[in-house]
């Protein structure tokens, strides 16, 4: 009698096998296809939304706020659109130009994040392999 375990393992490929040309189905038609996981909002997007909302609520122009904050107007526009990751100094200057403290800006961004649906639950426990992953 042997004490060795059977030399068998279940292999779960990391990539789907390559399809022959002309036979691949669109991802949405594949039976194992899952919709992409919802993306968590980026901090720069939240901050930008808050800055723009506050500026528009005060009926102020980008130029007016940028001049008061001593930031270039194109840069402030990119910050508002979430295209640039602004430094704390720039964020503080923009907040002060809007009559807010840096803490107020961060608090408003936090509220914006908290009121969005919790997307982290949508991505938990979706693996059909119960979290088991072996790589050789």
The first five atom37 places (N, CA, C, CB, O) and aatype in JSON, in Angstrom:
{
  "aatype": [20, 20, 20, 20, 20, 20, 20, 20, 20, 20, 20, 20, 20, 20, 20, 20, 20, 20, 20, 20, 20, 20, 20, 20, 20, 20, 20, 20, 20, 20, 20, 20, 20, 20, 20, 20, 20, 20, 20, 20, 20, 20, 20, 20, 20, 20, 20, 20, 20, 20, 20, 20, 20, 20, 20, 20, 20, 20, 20, 20, 20, 20, 20, 20, 20, 20, 20, 20, 20, 20, 20, 20, 20, 20, 20, 20, 20, 20, 20, 20, 20, 20, 20, 20, 20, 20, 20, 20, 20, 20, 20, 20, 20, 20, 20, 20, 20, 20, 20, 20, 20, 20, 20, 20, 20, 20, 20, 20, 20, 20, 20, 20, 20, 20, 20, 20, 20, 20, 20, 20, 20, 20, 20, 20, 20, 20, 20, 20, 20, 20, 20, 20, 20, 20, 20, 20],
  "atom_mask": [
    [1, 1, 1, 1, 1],
    [1, 1, 1, 1, 1],
    [1, 1, 1, 1, 1],
    [1, 1, 1, 1, 1],
    [1, 1, 1, 1, 1],
    [1, 1, 1, 1, 1],
    [1, 1, 1, 1, 1],
    [1, 1, 1, 1, 1],
    [1, 1, 1, 1, 1],
    [1, 1, 1, 1, 1],
    [1, 1, 1, 1, 1],
    [1, 1, 1, 1, 1],
    [1, 1, 1, 1, 1],
    [1, 1, 1, 1, 1],
    [1, 1, 1, 1, 1],
    [1, 1, 1, 1, 1],
    [1, 1, 1, 1, 1],
    [1, 1, 1, 1, 1],
    [1, 1, 1, 1, 1],
    [1, 1, 1, 1, 1],
    [1, 1, 1, 1, 1],
    [1, 1, 1, 1, 1],
    [1, 1, 1, 1, 1],
    [1, 1, 1, 1, 1],
    [1, 1, 1, 1, 1],
    [1, 1, 1, 1, 1],
    [1, 1, 1, 1, 1],
    [1, 1, 1, 1, 1],
    [1, 1, 1, 1, 1],
    [1, 1, 1, 1, 1],
    [1, 1, 1, 1, 1],
    [1, 1, 1, 1, 1],
    [1, 1, 1, 1, 1],
    [1, 1, 1, 1, 1],
    [1, 1, 1, 1, 1],
    [1, 1, 1, 1, 1],
    [1, 1, 1, 1, 1],
    [1, 1, 1, 1, 1],
    [1, 1, 1, 1, 1],
    [1, 1, 1, 1, 1],
    [1, 1, 1, 1, 1],
    [1, 1, 1, 1, 1],
    [1, 1, 1, 1, 1],
    [1, 1, 1, 1, 1],
    [1, 1, 1, 1, 1],
    [1, 1, 1, 1, 1],
    [1, 1, 1, 1, 1],
    [1, 1, 1, 1, 1],
    [1, 1, 1, 1, 1],
    [1, 1, 1, 1, 1],
    [1, 1, 1, 1, 1],
    [1, 1, 1, 1, 1],
    [1, 1, 1, 1, 1],
    [1, 1, 1, 1, 1],
    [1, 1, 1, 1, 1],
    [1, 1, 1, 1, 1],
    [1, 1, 1, 1, 1],
    [1, 1, 1, 1, 1],
    [1, 1, 1, 1, 1],
    [1, 1, 1, 1, 1],
    [1, 1, 1, 1, 1],
    [1, 1, 1, 1, 1],
    [1, 1, 1, 1, 1],
    [1, 1, 1, 1, 1],
    [1, 1, 1, 1, 1],
    [1, 1, 1, 1, 1],
    [1, 1, 1, 1, 1],
    [1, 1, 1, 1, 1],
    [1, 1, 1, 1, 1],
    [1, 1, 1, 1, 1],
    [1, 1, 1, 1, 1],
    [1, 1, 1, 1, 1],
    [1, 1, 1, 1, 1],
    [1, 1, 1, 1, 1],
    [1, 1, 1, 1, 1],
    [1, 1, 1, 1, 1],
    [1, 1, 1, 1, 1],
    [1, 1, 1, 1, 1],
    [1, 1, 1, 1, 1],
    [1, 1, 1, 1, 1],
    [1, 1, 1, 1, 1],
    [1, 1, 1, 1, 1],
    [1, 1, 1, 1, 1],
    [1, 1, 1, 1, 1],
    [1, 1, 1, 1, 1],
    [1, 1, 1, 1, 1],
    [1, 1, 1, 1, 1],
    [1, 1, 1, 1, 1],
    [1, 1, 1, 1, 1],
    [1, 1, 1, 1, 1],
    [1, 1, 1, 1, 1],
    [1, 1, 1, 1, 1],
    [1, 1, 1, 1, 1],
    [1, 1, 1, 1, 1],
    [1, 1, 1, 1, 1],
    [1, 1, 1, 1, 1],
    [1, 1, 1, 1, 1],
    [1, 1, 1, 1, 1],
    [1, 1, 1, 1, 1],
    [1, 1, 1, 1, 1],
    [1, 1, 1, 1, 1],
    [1, 1, 1, 1, 1],
    [1, 1, 1, 1, 1],
    [1, 1, 1, 1, 1],
    [1, 1, 1, 1, 1],
    [1, 1, 1, 1, 1],
    [1, 1, 1, 1, 1],
    [1, 1, 1, 1, 1],
    [1, 1, 1, 1, 1],
    [1, 1, 1, 1, 1],
    [1, 1, 1, 1, 1],
    [1, 1, 1, 1, 1],
    [1, 1, 1, 1, 1],
    [1, 1, 1, 1, 1],
    [1, 1, 1, 1, 1],
    [1, 1, 1, 1, 1],
    [1, 1, 1, 1, 1],
    [1, 1, 1, 1, 1],
    [1, 1, 1, 1, 1],
    [1, 1, 1, 1, 1],
    [1, 1, 1, 1, 1],
    [1, 1, 1, 1, 1],
    [1, 1, 1, 1, 1],
    [1, 1, 1, 1, 1],
    [1, 1, 1, 1, 1],
    [1, 1, 1, 1, 1],
    [1, 1, 1, 1, 1],
    [1, 1, 1, 1, 1],
    [1, 1, 1, 1, 1],
    [1, 1, 1, 1, 1],
    [1, 1, 1, 1, 1],
    [1, 1, 1, 1, 1],
    [1, 1, 1, 1, 1],
    [1, 1, 1, 1, 1],
    [1, 1, 1, 1, 1],
    [1, 1, 1, 1, 1]
  ],
  "atom_positions": [
    [[0.84, -1.17, 0.0], [0.0, 0.0, 0.0], [0.89, 1.24, 0.0], [-0.96, 0.0, 1.22], [1.86, 1.32, 0.76]],
    [[0.56, 2.2, -0.84], [1.38, 3.4, -0.97], [0.77, 4.53, -0.15], [1.5, 3.82, -2.44], [-0.45, 4.67, -0.07]],
    [[1.64, 5.33, 0.47], [1.19, 6.49, 1.25], [1.19, 7.78, 0.42], [2.07, 6.68, 2.48], [0.92, 8.86, 0.95]],
    [[1.49, 7.66, -0.85], [1.56, 8.85, -1.69], [0.16, 9.27, -2.13], [2.45, 8.59, -2.92], [-0.7, 8.44, -2.41]],
    [[-0.03, 10.57, -2.17], [-1.3, 11.11, -2.68], [-1.32, 10.95, -4.18], [-1.49, 12.61, -2.28], [-0.27, 10.96, -4.82]],
    [[-2.49, 10.79, -4.76], [-2.54, 10.66, -6.22], [-1.98, 11.93, -6.87], [-4.0, 10.41, -6.7], [-2.15, 13.03, -6.35]],
    [[-1.32, 11.75, -7.98], [-0.67, 12.86, -8.67], [-1.66, 13.5, -9.65], [0.61, 12.37, -9.43], [-1.47, 13.47, -10.86]],
    [[-2.7, 14.07, -9.1], [-3.72, 14.71, -9.91], [-3.98, 16.1, -9.36], [-5.03, 13.87, -9.94], [-3.94, 16.32, -8.14]],
    [[-4.24, 17.03, -10.25], [-4.56, 18.39, -9.84], [-5.54, 18.98, -10.84], [-3.27, 19.28, -9.73], [-5.51, 18.66, -12.03]],
    [[-6.39, 19.81, -10.35], [-7.32, 20.51, -11.22], [-6.64, 21.79, -11.66], [-8.69, 20.81, -10.5], [-6.24, 22.59, -10.82]],
    [[-6.5, 21.99, -12.94], [-5.82, 23.17, -13.48], [-6.87, 24.17, -13.95], [-4.88, 22.78, -14.65], [-7.75, 23.83, -14.74]],
    [[-6.77, 25.36, -13.46], [-7.67, 26.44, -13.86], [-6.84, 27.42, -14.67], [-8.35, 27.14, -12.61], [-5.99, 28.11, -14.1]],
    [[-7.06, 27.5, -15.97], [-6.23, 28.39, -16.79], [-6.45, 29.85, -16.43], [-6.53, 28.18, -18.28], [-7.56, 30.27, -16.11]],
    [[-5.36, 30.61, -16.48], [-5.45, 32.04, -16.2], [-6.02, 32.8, -17.38], [-4.09, 32.6, -15.83], [-6.67, 33.83, -17.22]],
    [[-5.76, 32.29, -18.57], [-6.31, 32.91, -19.78], [-7.14, 31.88, -20.5], [-5.18, 33.47, -20.69], [-6.81, 30.69, -20.47]],
    [[-8.21, 32.3, -21.16], [-8.99, 31.33, -21.93], [-8.16, 30.82, -23.1], [-10.31, 31.96, -22.44], [-7.29, 31.53, -23.61]],
    [[-8.41, 29.59, -23.53], [-7.65, 29.07, -24.67], [-7.89, 29.93, -25.9], [-8.03, 27.61, -24.96], [-8.97, 30.48, -26.09]],
    [[-6.85, 30.03, -26.72], [-6.95, 30.85, -27.93], [-7.96, 30.22, -28.89], [-5.57, 31.0, -28.62], [-7.92, 29.01, -29.13]],
    [[-8.83, 31.02, -29.41], [-9.83, 30.54, -30.36], [-9.25, 30.54, -31.76], [-11.12, 31.4, -30.31], [-8.36, 31.34, -32.09]],
    [[-9.75, 29.65, -32.57], [-9.34, 29.64, -33.97], [-9.91, 30.87, -34.66], [-9.81, 28.33, -34.67], [-10.99, 31.33, -34.3]],
    [[-9.19, 31.41, -35.64], [-9.68, 32.61, -36.35], [-11.09, 32.39, -36.89], [-8.73, 32.98, -37.49], [-11.38, 31.36, -37.5]],
    [[-11.93, 33.35, -36.67], [-13.29, 33.3, -37.18], [-14.26, 32.56, -36.28], [-13.3, 32.67, -38.52], [-15.45, 32.49, -36.59]],
    [[-13.78, 31.99, -35.16], [-14.68, 31.23, -34.3], [-14.94, 31.91, -32.96], [-14.12, 29.86, -34.06], [-15.78, 31.46, -32.19]],
    [[-14.24, 32.97, -32.68], [-14.4, 33.64, -31.38], [-15.76, 34.33, -31.32], [-13.26, 34.66, -31.14], [-16.18, 34.99, -32.27]],
    [[-16.42, 34.16, -30.19], [-17.69, 34.85, -29.96], [-17.42, 36.11, -29.16], [-18.7, 33.92, -29.21], [-16.45, 36.16, -28.4]],
    [[-18.26, 37.13, -29.31], [-18.09, 38.33, -28.49], [-18.19, 37.96, -27.01], [-19.16, 39.4, -28.86], [-18.89, 37.02, -26.64]],
    [[-17.48, 38.72, -26.18], [-17.45, 38.46, -24.74], [-18.85, 38.37, -24.14], [-16.65, 39.54, -24.03], [-19.09, 37.55, -23.26]],
    [[-19.76, 39.2, -24.61], [-21.11, 39.22, -24.05], [-21.89, 37.95, -24.36], [-21.87, 40.43, -24.58], [-22.87, 37.65, -23.68]],
    [[-21.48, 37.18, -25.37], [-22.18, 35.95, -25.73], [-21.58, 34.71, -25.08], [-22.19, 35.79, -27.22], [-22.17, 33.63, -25.18]],
    [[-20.44, 34.83, -24.44], [-19.81, 33.68, -23.83], [-20.55, 33.3, -22.56], [-18.32, 33.96, -23.54], [-20.92, 34.17, -21.77]],
    [[-20.78, 32.0, -22.35], [-21.54, 31.59, -21.16], [-20.83, 31.88, -19.86], [-21.85, 30.11, -21.24], [-21.48, 32.06, -18.83]],
    [[-19.49, 31.93, -19.86], [-18.74, 32.17, -18.63], [-18.43, 33.64, -18.42], [-17.46, 31.37, -18.64], [-17.76, 34.0, -17.45]],
    [[-18.9, 34.5, -19.32], [-18.57, 35.92, -19.24], [-19.35, 36.59, -18.12], [-18.87, 36.62, -20.58], [-20.55, 36.38, -17.96]],
    [[-18.63, 37.39, -17.34], [-19.26, 38.2, -16.29], [-19.12, 39.65, -16.67], [-18.62, 37.92, -14.89], [-18.13, 40.03, -17.3]],
    [[-20.07, 40.47, -16.31], [-19.91, 41.9, -16.61], [-18.72, 42.44, -15.84], [-21.2, 42.7, -16.26], [-18.41, 41.94, -14.75]],
    [[-18.05, 43.44, -16.37], [-16.9, 43.99, -15.65], [-17.33, 44.55, -14.3], [-16.22, 45.09, -16.49], [-18.42, 45.1, -14.16]],
    [[-16.45, 44.4, -13.33], [-16.75, 44.9, -11.98], [-16.86, 46.41, -12.02], [-15.66, 44.45, -10.97], [-16.07, 47.07, -12.7]],
    [[-17.82, 46.98, -11.28], [-17.95, 48.44, -11.26], [-16.68, 49.06, -10.68], [-19.19, 48.87, -10.42], [-16.07, 48.52, -9.75]],
    [[-16.31, 50.16, -11.24], [-15.08, 50.84, -10.85], [-15.34, 51.75, -9.66], [-14.51, 51.65, -12.03], [-16.31, 52.51, -9.64]],
    [[-14.46, 51.66, -8.67], [-14.54, 52.59, -7.53], [-14.22, 53.99, -8.04], [-13.54, 52.17, -6.36], [-13.36, 54.14, -8.91]],
    [[-14.89, 55.01, -7.54], [-14.57, 56.37, -8.0], [-13.17, 56.76, -7.53], [-15.61, 57.39, -7.47], [-12.75, 56.4, -6.43]],
    [[-12.47, 57.49, -8.35], [-11.15, 57.98, -7.98], [-11.3, 59.23, -7.13], [-10.28, 58.26, -9.24], [-12.24, 60.01, -7.3]],
    [[-10.36, 59.42, -6.21], [-10.38, 60.59, -5.34], [-10.36, 61.87, -6.15], [-9.2, 60.56, -4.37], [-11.07, 62.83, -5.83]],
    [[-9.54, 61.9, -7.21], [-9.45, 63.12, -8.02], [-10.78, 63.43, -8.69], [-8.34, 62.98, -9.08], [-11.11, 64.6, -8.89]],
    [[-11.56, 62.4, -9.05], [-12.88, 62.64, -9.63], [-13.83, 63.25, -8.61], [-13.48, 61.32, -10.18], [-14.56, 64.19, -8.91]],
    [[-13.8, 62.71, -7.39], [-14.67, 63.23, -6.33], [-14.34, 64.68, -6.0], [-14.55, 62.37, -5.07], [-15.23, 65.53, -5.91]],
    [[-13.05, 64.96, -5.83], [-12.62, 66.33, -5.51], [-13.01, 67.28, -6.63], [-11.08, 66.38, -5.27], [-13.51, 68.38, -6.38]],
    [[-12.79, 66.86, -7.87], [-13.14, 67.7, -9.01], [-14.63, 68.0, -9.07], [-12.71, 67.03, -10.3], [-15.03, 69.13, -9.34]],
    [[-15.44, 66.97, -8.81], [-16.9, 67.18, -8.82], [-17.32, 68.19, -7.75], [-17.64, 65.84, -8.59], [-18.16, 69.05, -7.99]],
    [[-16.72, 68.07, -6.57], [-17.06, 68.99, -5.47], [-16.63, 70.41, -5.82], [-16.39, 68.54, -4.14], [-17.4, 71.35, -5.62]],
    [[-15.41, 70.58, -6.34], [-14.95, 71.93, -6.7], [-15.85, 72.55, -7.76], [-13.49, 71.88, -7.22], [-16.25, 73.72, -7.64]],
    [[-16.18, 71.78, -8.78], [-17.04, 72.32, -9.85], [-18.43, 72.66, -9.31], [-17.16, 71.32, -11.01], [-18.97, 73.72, -9.61]],
    [[-19.01, 71.76, -8.51], [-20.35, 72.0, -7.96], [-20.36, 73.26, -7.1], [-20.82, 70.8, -7.13], [-21.28, 74.07, -7.2]],
    [[-19.34, 73.43, -6.25], [-19.27, 74.61, -5.4], [-19.08, 75.89, -6.22], [-18.13, 74.47, -4.38], [-19.7, 76.92, -5.92]],
    [[-18.24, 75.82, -7.25], [-18.01, 77.0, -8.09], [-19.29, 77.39, -8.82], [-16.88, 76.72, -9.11], [-19.64, 78.57, -8.87]],
    [[-19.98, 76.4, -9.37], [-21.22, 76.7, -10.1], [-22.33, 77.18, -9.16], [-21.7, 75.46, -10.86], [-23.13, 78.03, -9.53]],
    [[-22.36, 76.64, -7.94], [-23.36, 77.09, -6.96], [-23.15, 78.56, -6.61], [-23.28, 76.22, -5.69], [-24.11, 79.27, -6.29]],
    [[-21.91, 79.01, -6.66], [-21.59, 80.42, -6.38], [-21.67, 81.28, -7.64], [-20.2, 80.53, -5.76], [-21.41, 82.48, -7.6]],
    [[-22.04, 80.65, -8.76], [-22.14, 81.33, -10.05], [-20.85, 82.07, -10.39], [-23.32, 82.31, -10.05], [-20.87, 83.23, -10.81]],
    [[-19.74, 81.37, -10.2], [-18.43, 81.96, -10.5], [-17.82, 81.26, -11.71], [-17.48, 81.86, -9.27], [-18.11, 80.09, -11.98]],
    [[-16.98, 81.99, -12.41], [-16.32, 81.42, -13.59], [-15.03, 80.73, -13.18], [-16.04, 82.51, -14.63], [-14.49, 80.97, -12.1]],
    [[-14.56, 79.86, -14.06], [-13.26, 79.21, -13.84], [-12.18, 80.26, -13.7], [-12.93, 78.23, -15.0], [-11.31, 80.16, -12.84]],
    [[-12.22, 81.27, -14.56], [-11.2, 82.32, -14.54], [-11.18, 83.05, -13.2], [-11.44, 83.33, -15.67], [-10.11, 83.29, -12.64]],
    [[-12.35, 83.38, -12.69], [-12.45, 84.08, -11.41], [-11.82, 83.26, -10.29], [-13.92, 84.38, -11.08], [-11.01, 83.78, -9.52]],
    [[-12.18, 81.99, -10.19], [-11.67, 81.15, -9.1], [-10.19, 80.87, -9.3], [-12.46, 79.82, -9.03], [-9.41, 80.89, -8.35]],
    [[-9.78, 80.6, -10.54], [-8.37, 80.33, -10.82], [-7.5, 81.55, -10.48], [-8.18, 79.94, -12.3], [-6.43, 81.41, -9.89]],
    [[-7.97, 82.73, -10.84], [-7.2, 83.95, -10.52], [-7.08, 84.14, -9.02], [-7.87, 85.19, -11.15], [-6.0, 84.45, -8.51]],
    [[-8.17, 83.95, -8.3], [-8.13, 84.13, -6.85], [-7.24, 83.09, -6.17], [-9.54, 84.07, -6.27], [-6.57, 83.37, -5.18]],
    [[-7.26, 81.87, -6.72], [-6.45, 80.79, -6.14], [-5.01, 80.83, -6.63], [-7.08, 79.44, -6.47], [-4.15, 80.11, -6.12]],
    [[-4.75, 81.67, -7.63], [-3.42, 81.75, -8.25], [-3.01, 80.42, -8.87], [-2.39, 82.19, -7.21], [-1.89, 79.94, -8.71]],
    [[-3.98, 79.84, -9.6], [-3.8, 78.61, -10.35], [-4.14, 78.94, -11.8], [-4.69, 77.44, -9.78], [-5.0, 79.78, -12.05]],
    [[-3.49, 78.3, -12.74], [-3.85, 78.56, -14.14], [-5.26, 78.02, -14.4], [-2.82, 77.92, -15.12], [-5.66, 76.99, -13.85]],
    [[-5.99, 78.73, -15.25], [-7.35, 78.33, -15.55], [-7.4, 76.94, -16.19], [-8.0, 79.37, -16.47], [-8.25, 76.14, -15.8]],
    [[-6.53, 76.62, -17.17], [-6.58, 75.26, -17.74], [-6.31, 74.17, -16.7], [-5.57, 75.15, -18.87], [-6.91, 73.09, -16.75]],
    [[-5.4, 74.45, -15.76], [-5.09, 73.45, -14.74], [-6.3, 73.25, -13.82], [-3.85, 73.88, -13.92], [-6.64, 72.11, -13.5]],
    [[-6.93, 74.32, -13.39], [-8.12, 74.19, -12.54], [-9.22, 73.44, -13.27], [-8.62, 75.57, -12.1], [-9.93, 72.63, -12.67]],
    [[-9.37, 73.69, -14.56], [-10.36, 72.96, -15.35], [-10.06, 71.46, -15.36], [-10.39, 73.49, -16.78], [-10.97, 70.64, -15.23]],
    [[-8.79, 71.11, -15.52], [-8.41, 69.69, -15.52], [-8.62, 69.06, -14.15], [-6.95, 69.53, -15.96], [-8.99, 67.89, -14.05]],
    [[-8.38, 69.82, -13.09], [-8.64, 69.31, -11.74], [-10.13, 69.05, -11.56], [-8.13, 70.31, -10.66], [-10.52, 68.0, -11.04]],
    [[-10.95, 69.99, -11.99], [-12.41, 69.82, -11.88], [-12.92, 68.63, -12.67], [-13.12, 71.07, -12.35], [-13.88, 67.98, -12.26]],
    [[-12.28, 68.34, -13.8], [-12.71, 67.21, -14.63], [-12.07, 65.89, -14.2], [-12.38, 67.48, -16.08], [-12.3, 64.85, -14.82]],
    [[-11.26, 65.92, -13.14], [-10.63, 64.7, -12.65], [-9.47, 64.23, -13.51], [-11.64, 63.62, -12.56], [-9.08, 63.06, -13.44]],
    [[-8.92, 65.12, -14.32], [-7.81, 64.74, -15.21], [-6.45, 64.9, -14.53], [-7.85, 65.59, -16.48], [-5.47, 64.27, -14.95]],
    [[-6.39, 65.73, -13.5], [-5.13, 65.97, -12.8], [-5.28, 65.62, -11.33], [-4.68, 67.44, -12.97], [-6.32, 65.86, -10.73]],
    [[-4.23, 65.06, -10.77], [-4.14, 64.74, -9.34], [-3.46, 65.95, -8.68], [-3.34, 63.37, -9.08], [-2.23, 66.04, -8.67]],
    [[-4.24, 66.85, -8.15], [-3.71, 68.1, -7.62], [-3.03, 67.9, -6.27], [-4.84, 69.14, -7.49], [-3.41, 67.02, -5.49]],
    [[-2.03, 68.72, -6.02], [-1.34, 68.67, -4.72], [-2.25, 69.27, -3.64], [0.01, 69.45, -4.79], [-3.24, 69.92, -3.94]],
    [[-1.88, 69.02, -2.4], [-2.67, 69.57, -1.29], [-2.63, 71.09, -1.31], [-2.16, 69.03, 0.06], [-3.6, 71.73, -0.91]],
    [[-1.53, 71.67, -1.75], [-1.44, 73.13, -1.83], [-2.43, 73.7, -2.84], [-0.01, 73.56, -2.19], [-3.09, 74.7, -2.58]],
    [[-2.52, 73.05, -3.99], [-3.45, 73.5, -5.03], [-4.89, 73.32, -4.56], [-3.21, 72.72, -6.36], [-5.73, 74.19, -4.76]],
    [[-5.17, 72.18, -3.94], [-6.52, 71.94, -3.44], [-6.9, 72.96, -2.37], [-6.65, 70.53, -2.88], [-8.03, 73.46, -2.36]],
    [[-5.98, 73.25, -1.48], [-6.24, 74.25, -0.44], [-6.5, 75.62, -1.05], [-5.06, 74.32, 0.56], [-7.41, 76.33, -0.63]],
    [[-5.7, 75.99, -2.05], [-5.87, 77.3, -2.7], [-7.23, 77.38, -3.4], [-4.74, 77.56, -3.71], [-7.92, 78.39, -3.3]],
    [[-7.61, 76.32, -4.11], [-8.9, 76.31, -4.8], [-10.04, 76.35, -3.79], [-9.03, 75.07, -5.7], [-11.02, 77.07, -3.99]],
    [[-9.92, 75.58, -2.71], [-10.96, 75.58, -1.68], [-11.09, 76.97, -1.06], [-10.64, 74.54, -0.58], [-12.21, 77.47, -0.89]],
    [[-9.97, 77.6, -0.71], [-10.01, 78.93, -0.09], [-10.61, 79.96, -1.05], [-8.58, 79.37, 0.32], [-11.33, 80.87, -0.62]],
    [[-10.32, 79.82, -2.34], [-10.91, 80.75, -3.31], [-12.43, 80.61, -3.36], [-10.31, 80.51, -4.71], [-13.13, 81.55, -3.73]],
    [[-12.92, 79.45, -2.99], [-14.37, 79.21, -2.96], [-14.97, 79.45, -1.57], [-14.67, 77.78, -3.4], [-16.15, 79.21, -1.35]],
    [[-14.15, 79.93, -0.65], [-14.63, 80.21, 0.7], [-14.72, 78.96, 1.57], [-15.98, 80.85, 0.63], [-15.44, 78.95, 2.57]],
    [[-13.99, 77.93, 1.2], [-13.98, 76.69, 1.96], [-12.59, 76.45, 2.55], [-14.4, 75.49, 1.07], [-11.59, 76.93, 2.01]],
    [[-12.55, 75.73, 3.63], [-11.27, 75.26, 4.14], [-10.95, 73.93, 3.47], [-11.28, 75.12, 5.69], [-11.82, 73.32, 2.85]],
    [[-9.72, 73.49, 3.6], [-9.34, 72.2, 3.02], [-10.15, 71.08, 3.67], [-7.82, 71.95, 3.2], [-10.56, 70.13, 2.99]],
    [[-10.39, 71.17, 4.96], [-11.21, 70.18, 5.65], [-12.63, 70.14, 5.11], [-11.25, 70.47, 7.13], [-13.22, 69.06, 4.99]],
    [[-13.18, 71.32, 4.78], [-14.53, 71.37, 4.2], [-14.56, 70.65, 2.86], [-14.99, 72.83, 4.04], [-15.49, 69.89, 2.57]],
    [[-13.55, 70.89, 2.04], [-13.47, 70.25, 0.73], [-13.4, 68.73, 0.88], [-12.25, 70.77, -0.05], [-14.11, 68.0, 0.18]],
    [[-12.55, 68.27, 1.78], [-12.4, 66.83, 1.98], [-13.67, 66.23, 2.56], [-11.22, 66.54, 2.91], [-14.05, 65.11, 2.2]],
    [[-14.33, 66.94, 3.45], [-15.59, 66.46, 4.03], [-16.68, 66.34, 2.96], [-16.05, 67.4, 5.15], [-17.43, 65.36, 2.95]],
    [[-16.77, 67.31, 2.08], [-17.75, 67.26, 0.99], [-17.46, 66.1, 0.04], [-17.77, 68.59, 0.22], [-18.37, 65.43, -0.44]],
    [[-16.17, 65.87, -0.23], [-15.79, 64.75, -1.1], [-16.12, 63.42, -0.42], [-14.29, 64.81, -1.46], [-16.56, 62.47, -1.07]],
    [[-15.91, 63.36, 0.89], [-16.24, 62.14, 1.64], [-17.74, 61.88, 1.58], [-15.76, 62.26, 3.1], [-18.16, 60.74, 1.38]],
    [[-18.54, 62.91, 1.76], [-19.99, 62.75, 1.68], [-20.42, 62.26, 0.3], [-20.7, 64.07, 2.0], [-21.31, 61.42, 0.17]],
    [[-19.77, 62.79, -0.72], [-20.07, 62.37, -2.09], [-19.76, 60.88, -2.26], [-19.26, 63.2, -3.12], [-20.53, 60.15, -2.89]],
    [[-18.65, 60.43, -1.71], [-18.27, 59.03, -1.79], [-19.24, 58.16, -1.0], [-16.84, 58.82, -1.28], [-19.64, 57.08, -1.46]],
    [[-19.63, 58.62, 0.18], [-20.51, 57.83, 1.05], [-21.91, 57.68, 0.48], [-20.58, 58.47, 2.42], [-22.58, 56.68, 0.74]],
    [[-22.38, 58.64, -0.3], [-23.73, 58.55, -0.83], [-23.82, 57.67, -2.08], [-24.24, 59.93, -1.14], [-24.92, 57.34, -2.53]],
    [[-22.67, 57.3, -2.63], [-22.68, 56.39, -3.77], [-22.87, 54.97, -3.28], [-21.36, 56.52, -4.6], [-22.51, 54.66, -2.14]],
    [[-23.43, 54.11, -4.12], [-23.64, 52.72, -3.68], [-22.3, 52.05, -3.36], [-24.38, 51.92, -4.75], [-21.28, 52.35, -3.98]],
    [[-22.34, 51.13, -2.39], [-21.12, 50.4, -2.01], [-20.82, 49.39, -3.09], [-21.29, 49.7, -0.62], [-21.44, 48.33, -3.16]],
    [[-19.85, 49.72, -3.93], [-19.52, 48.86, -5.06], [-18.59, 47.72, -4.65], [-18.88, 49.67, -6.16], [-18.41, 46.77, -5.41]],
    [[-18.01, 47.8, -3.47], [-17.09, 46.74, -3.07], [-17.84, 45.44, -2.83], [-16.31, 47.15, -1.81], [-17.27, 44.36, -3.03]],
    [[-19.09, 45.51, -2.4], [-19.88, 44.29, -2.19], [-20.17, 43.58, -3.5], [-21.19, 44.63, -1.48], [-20.3, 42.36, -3.53]],
    [[-20.26, 44.34, -4.57], [-20.57, 43.73, -5.87], [-19.42, 42.87, -6.38], [-20.89, 44.81, -6.89], [-19.64, 42.0, -7.22]],
    [[-18.21, 43.09, -5.89], [-17.07, 42.34, -6.39], [-16.62, 41.25, -5.43], [-15.93, 43.26, -6.66], [-15.7, 40.5, -5.76]],
    [[-17.24, 41.14, -4.26], [-16.84, 40.12, -3.29], [-17.46, 38.78, -3.64], [-17.24, 40.53, -1.88], [-18.57, 38.7, -4.17]],
    [[-16.72, 37.72, -3.33], [-17.21, 36.34, -3.45], [-17.81, 36.03, -4.82], [-18.23, 36.07, -2.38], [-18.82, 35.34, -4.9]],
    [[-17.21, 36.53, -5.87], [-17.73, 36.23, -7.2], [-16.94, 35.12, -7.86], [-17.71, 37.47, -8.06], [-17.32, 34.67, -8.95]],
    [[-15.87, 34.67, -7.26], [-15.06, 33.63, -7.86], [-15.75, 32.28, -7.73], [-13.66, 33.59, -7.22], [-16.18, 31.91, -6.64]],
    [[-15.86, 31.54, -8.83], [-16.45, 30.21, -8.73], [-15.5, 29.22, -8.06], [-16.83, 29.7, -10.11], [-15.88, 28.08, -7.8]],
    [[-14.28, 29.66, -7.77], [-13.28, 28.78, -7.19], [-13.08, 29.03, -5.7], [-11.96, 28.95, -7.91], [-12.1, 28.56, -5.12]],
    [[-13.99, 29.76, -5.08], [-13.98, 30.02, -3.64], [-12.64, 30.57, -3.15], [-14.31, 28.76, -2.89], [-12.18, 30.21, -2.07]],
    [[-12.03, 31.42, -3.93], [-10.8, 32.07, -3.5], [-9.55, 31.22, -3.66], [-10.93, 32.46, -2.09], [-8.46, 31.7, -3.34]],
    [[-9.66, 29.98, -4.13], [-8.52, 29.11, -4.29], [-7.8, 29.46, -5.57], [-8.96, 27.64, -4.29], [-8.41, 29.52, -6.64]],
    [[-6.52, 29.7, -5.48], [-5.73, 30.03, -6.65], [-4.35, 29.43, -6.47], [-5.65, 31.56, -6.88], [-3.62, 29.82, -5.56]],
    [[-4.01, 28.5, -7.3], [-2.7, 27.88, -7.28], [-1.99, 28.2, -8.57], [-2.8, 26.35, -7.07], [-2.55, 28.02, -9.65]],
    [[-0.79, 28.66, -8.48], [-0.01, 28.99, -9.69], [1.31, 28.27, -9.59], [0.2, 30.54, -9.84], [1.98, 28.3, -8.56]],
    [[1.68, 27.62, -10.65], [2.97, 26.9, -10.67], [4.0, 27.69, -11.41], [2.83, 25.52, -11.31], [5.15, 27.26, -11.53]]
  ]
}
